[in-house]
Amino acid sequence: MMSRRGRRDARRWAQGIFRPVDYTARIRYRPPPAWYARLQWLGPLLTRWGLTPGYVITIEVPGRHTGLVRRTTVVQVIHEGERFVVALAGEAEWVRNVRAAGGRVVIRQRRAQPVTLVEVPVGDRAEVIRAYLVRAGRRGVLRVRVGEARSYFGVSAEASVDEIRAVAGHYPVFRIVASATPAGPVQTATAPPAKAWLADSGLFGATEQERRGPMPGDELIVDPMLQVTHALTVQAPVERIWPWLMQTGHGRAGFYSDSRWWDVCVGAYYRLLSREQHRPAAGYEHAGDRIVAQWQDLRVGDTIADGPPGTAEYVVRELVPGQRIVLFTDTHLPHLVPARWRGAVHGEFSSSTQLIPVDPARTRLVRRARANGRPWPFRWYATAVVVIWGEVITGRKFLRGIQRRAEAPAPGP
């Protein structure tokens, strides 16, 4: 029978494997579990090989005593279009090294990017910590979010910003910026130029400037395997187009395919996902021929369904009324493979749609899709599916469907 000391040691080794490490004790620094310290080399290696999710990065910073490069794998979080990292263990060694280095570090996600980490004032940390808890579309009912909120921050999964603010002083937060020079203001770090397949293709109506220029949401997927930029000119002002964008989604206005065969294919796939979850079969539902007032209140953090509950959904990551909407999902691409394989693959997809007025009666409608996935066999498979079904067919139909509705004569009284 295991002794009391043996049980205590077993619990310590289990921390971080079967449950998050408890960092809620208000001490200056709690060292990581022994197993974590011994395997700390593995995170940077997997990040270098591109085998980690897109939100995982490695920070490389000189040690404040030895000068040797120290590597730490952390999760980056997007908040209001900027990238941040949160020190879950409080005053960790990497935090002290970053401060000693003046914030000058290298972050790595398959390739290195020199940046500066600027520490966020205590009063502004709560919003970022909240964004960390709901990152990548996580919702309060998910067990992993409940565990993280309780074990890392000592709050409930649905804690308000004010509740998080009460403990935020114990958790350093850093904003990732490209440079901080005396000659000018700090510039927010953006994604490096994409080398993704089809990034420079003119097949989808976008000009060279639209294809190569930055767009909101590019920072969500830093090193995409695929980037496609669509564009077309709508013979209508912005206010005629925006309501259609606001009500997209399964169970709402749909995705404006205006195609019987597309609806049938998507409906069959939705019913397949329903049966996997042992739910009554439910097909694709939409009412895309009218503007519905109660669907116009979309906000950052809301979800847009693209399948039965618990399957694929988008999360609104940025929204500026009348200008742009940015969506992110890490639930779509894994559903391209059978259920028994989904735990072995990871995929991310972002969709950024922007309205640019040309003149009072015309608007440029630009949409950019970026995707990433791993491991590499899944990358090739997902790329083919996203390009053919997701962009050549669905993405183009989506924009043309919005164009037809916005250009249609307004209904009479």
N, C-alpha and C positions, 0 to 999 in steps of 0.2 A: 504493500500500500504506500502511496506517495506521501512523503512527509510534508509538514506545513511549509518548510522552506522550499521543498521541491515544487509544491503547488504555486507558491509565490513566484518562483523563477519561471515556471511555465506560463503564468499570466503575463509576466513582463515580456517574454519572448512572443507571446500571442499578440501583444499590442502592435498595431500597425499592419498585421496580417489579416486577422479576423475582425478587428474593430479598430477605429482610429485611436492614436495615442492620446491620452488625456493630458491636454496642455492648459487646463483651466486654473491650475494652482497659480496664485499670483506671486511667483518667485521670479528672480531676474532671468534665469535661463534653465530650462529643463533639457538635459542631454537626450538624444534620440535613443531608442532601444539598441541593444548590442547587435542584434542581427542587422539592423538598418545601417549602423556604422560600418559593419563588415562588407555590406553589399553596396555601399555608396558609389563605387566605381561603375556599377551596372547602369544607373540612370543616364549619366553622360554618354556612355557608349551607345545605348539604344537611341538616344536623341540624335547623336551623330549619324547613325545609320538610317534615321528616318522611320524608326519602328515605334515611336510614341505618338499619342494623339497630338493634333496641331496646337493645342493650348499648352503643351508641356515644353519648357525651354530649359537650357542649362546656363547658369551664370558662371562665368570664369572671372576670378578676381584674385590679385596677389594677396597672399597672407600678410597680415599686418606685422608679424614678428619675423617670419622667415623669408618673405618675398616670393615664395614658391606659389605657383598658380593653384588655387583651390577651386574645385568645381562642385556646384550644387544644383540639383534638379528641382525646379519649382513650377508652379502653375501660373500662367499669366491670365489676367482677366481683362475684358474690354468693358470700359465704362465711359459713356458719353463720347465714344469715338477715340479714346485714348487707352493705352495699354498700361497695366499696373501689375505688380507682384505684391503679395501679402506674406509677411513672416508669421507663419502659423505657430511657430515655437517661441514667439516673442523675440527677446534679444539674443538671437542665434549667432553663431560664430560668423556666418556669412554676412549678417547684418553689420557686425562690427568691422569686418574686412572692407565692406562697401563704403562705410563711413570713413575709414582710414585712407581709402583710395580716392576720396573726394567724389565718389559716385561713378568713377570711370571704370567700366567693366566691358566685357564681351559677352553677348548672349549668343547661344548656338542652337540652331534648329536645322540640322543638316549642313548649314553653312554658318560661318561666323559673321556677326554684325556688331561693330563697336558702338556702344551707346553710353549714356549717362543715366544713372538712377538718381532721381531727385526725390528726397523724402517728403512725404505728404504731411502737412500739419495735422496734429491730433484731431482738431475740430472737423477736418474734411475726410477722415478715414472711414467713418461709418458707412457712407454711401458705397465706397469701394468694397468694403467687406460684405455688404449686402449683395453687391453684384457678384462677388466670388461665390456666395452660397447658391445663387440662382443661375450660375454660368451654364452655358450650353443647353439652356432650356430646362434645367432641373426645376422640379416643383416640390412643394413642401411635403407631399405625400410620399415622396421617394425615401426609402430607408437610408440611402447613403447620405442624403442631405440632412436628415434628422440626426444621424450619427456625427457628421462633421460639425453641425451647429452646436451640439451638446458638448462634444469632446474637445473641440478646438476653442470655442468661444464661450461656452457655458450658457448658451441661450437656446431658445426653442427654434425650430425650423422656420416658424412664421414670425420671428421677432421683428419688431418695428425698427426703423432707423434710430429712434431715440433709445431703445433698449440696447442696440449695438453700440451706440455712442458712449454708453456708460462704461464699456469695457475696452473701447477702441484704443485707449492709451497704452495698453499692454502689447499691442500688435503693430510693429512698424509696417508702413505701406510705402512703396516707392513707385513713382511714375517713370515709365521708360521713355526717354527722350533721345533724339539723335545727337544733340550737342548742346553745350552750355558754355558759351564764350562771352568774355567781357564786352565784345563789340556789338552784341545783339541779343535778342531774347531767345529763350530756349525754344527749340522747334520740336514738335511732337514727332516721335519716331514713326515712320510709315513703312509699309511693306517694300522690300526691294523690287526692282523691275522684274515682272513675271517672265519666266522662260517657258511657260506652259504651252502645251500643244494648242494650236488654233488661236493663240493670243493675238497674232497679227493678221488673222484671216479677214478678208473683206467680204465673206459670204453672207453676212447677216445685216447688211445695210449701214454699218457704222463707218464713219470717216476714219482716216488714219489718226487724226487728233483724238477722236473718241476712243479708238482702240488702244492707243498708247498712253493716254493721259490717265491720271489717278481718278478713282471714284470713291465715294463714301463706302465703307465696308471692306475695302481691300485689305485692311489690317486684320480682319477676322481670320483670314487664311493667308499666312505670310508667304508660304512657298507652295503654290498650287500645282497640281498635276495637270490642271485644265483651266483655261480661262476663255470665255466666249463673251463678246460684246455685241448686243443687238441694238439697232436704232431704226427709227422711222419718223417721218414728219406727219403729225396729226393736224388736219385742217379744223382745229378747234382750240379755244383758249384753255389755259390750265384748269380753270374752275369746272369745265365740262369733263375733264379727264380724271381728276383726283378722286371723285366719289367712287368710280369703278375700281380703282386701285385699293381703296379702303375696305372693300367688302369681299375680297377674294377668299377662297377656301372651301373645303368640303363642308356641306351643311349650310353654306352661306350662298354667295353668288357663283361659286365654282371657279373655274380657271379659263372660261371664255373660249373654249375650243371651237364651238359651233360646228362640231363634227360628230355625227352619229356613231361612226365606228370608233372614234377616240373615246367617247363616253362609254361604249360597250366594253372596250378593253380595260379601261380604268375600273369600271364597275365590277368586272369579273375578278380583277386583282384585289379590290377591297373585300369582296366576299371570301376570297381565299384567306386573307389575313384574319377576317372575322372567325372563320372556322378554326384557324390555328389557335385562337384564344378561347375557343369553345363558347363563342357568342352566336346569337342568331345572325345569319348571313345578312349583311347590309351593304348595298351597292353605293355607287357614287350619287350623291344628292346635291342638287344645285338649283338656284333660281336666278340665273344670270342675265335676265332680260329687263330688269328694272332696278332702280336705285332704292334701297331700303334704309330708312332713316336710322333704325336701331343698330345697323352695322357700320355706322360712320364714326364710332367713338373708339377706334383702335388706338392703343397706347403702347409705349415701350414696355417690354416684358410680357405682353399678351402672346398667346399662341394661336396659330392658324392651322387647323387640321388639314391633313392631306392623306387621310386614311381613317380606319376605325379607331376608337379611343385606345390609347396605349401603344399606338404604332407610330406612323410618321407624322410629324408636325413641325412647322416653322415657329421660330421665336422672333418677335419684333425686337431688333437690337438698336435701331435708330429710326426716328420719324420726325420729319419737319413738314408740317402741313403745307400742301401746295408745292413742295419742292422735291422731297425724296423719302423713300422708305427702304430700309435695309433689313433683310431677313436672314436668319442663320438656322441651320439644322445639323445635328449629328445623328438623327434617327432615320433619315431617308436611305442612304446608301447601304447600311447593313441589311435593310429589308430587300435588297436585290438578290440575296442568297437564301437558301433554306434555313429554317429556324435553328437547326442543330449546328450551323456554322457561324451564326451571327456573333457569338462571343469571341470568335477568333479574328474578326475583322473590325476595322474602324474607318469611318468615312465622315467627312464634313462637307457641307455645301452652303454657299452664301449667294444671295440674290439681292442685288442693289438696283433699284429703279429710280430714275431721276427725270424730272420734268424741267425742260429748259425752254422758256419762251423765245420764239423766233420773232414774232411781231404780235400785235393784239389778237390776231385771228389764227395763229399757227403756233404749234408747240412741238419741240423735239422730244420724243420719248426714247430714252436710252436705258437699257437694262444690261447689267453685267452679271454673269454667273461664274463663280470660282469653286473648284472642288479639289479635294485631296483625299487620299485613302491609303491604307496599308493593311497587310503586307503587299509586296509588289505584284503577285499574281492577281490579287483583288484590284489593285490599281488599274491594271490593263483592262480587266473585265469591266470595272465600273466606268472607266473612261469611255469605252465603246458604247455602253448603255446610255450614259449621260449625253454624249454627243448626238447619237442617233435619235433616241426617244426623247430625251430631256430638252435638247436645244434645237435640233433640226426640225423636229415635229412640235413638241409641246411648247417650247419657249417662243417659237415664231408664231404659233397659233394664238398664244396668250396676248402678244402685243397687237396682232392684227384684230383679235376680238375686241380689245379695248378701243382700237382705232375705229372700228365699225360702229361701236356704240356711241363713242364721243362725237362722231361726225353725223350720226343720224339726226334727222329733224327732231326738235323737242316735241314731246306729245302735247296735244291740244288740251285746253281746260276741260 
